[in-house]
Amino acid sequence: MQLLRRGYTPLVLSPVERGIASEIALKLRMKNIIPQKEENDATLLAEAALKGCEILLTSDQHLLDANQDATKFWRILEESYAQTHQIVIARPREIVRSFSLGR
């Protein structure tokens, strides 16, 4: 609720997009890019990619680790027609540090 008051808009997926995101999430888990038991993490990452998000701020280690296996990750997105550009997956403090260093 606080996010809505701050002007954030929820991500809305059509039923078709939800199905595609589920398939991408399943592939991410089957290839062990995201652990099998982390269904929500895989779905979140799939939805972000499908909707063209450019940055994903997280402290969740499973999502950060997906970045370590970038070649497999991007191949799955390409095969699923979800990769339009690279997604930056980073901790919020890393982004803050990168902008603070130049000041």
Buried (B, 14 or more C-beta within 10 A) or exposed (E): EEEEEEEEEEEEBEEEBBEBBBBBBBBBBEEEBBEEEBBEBBBBBBBBBBBEBEEBBBEBEBBBBBBEBEEBBBBBBEEBEBBEEEBEBBBEEEEEEEEEEEE
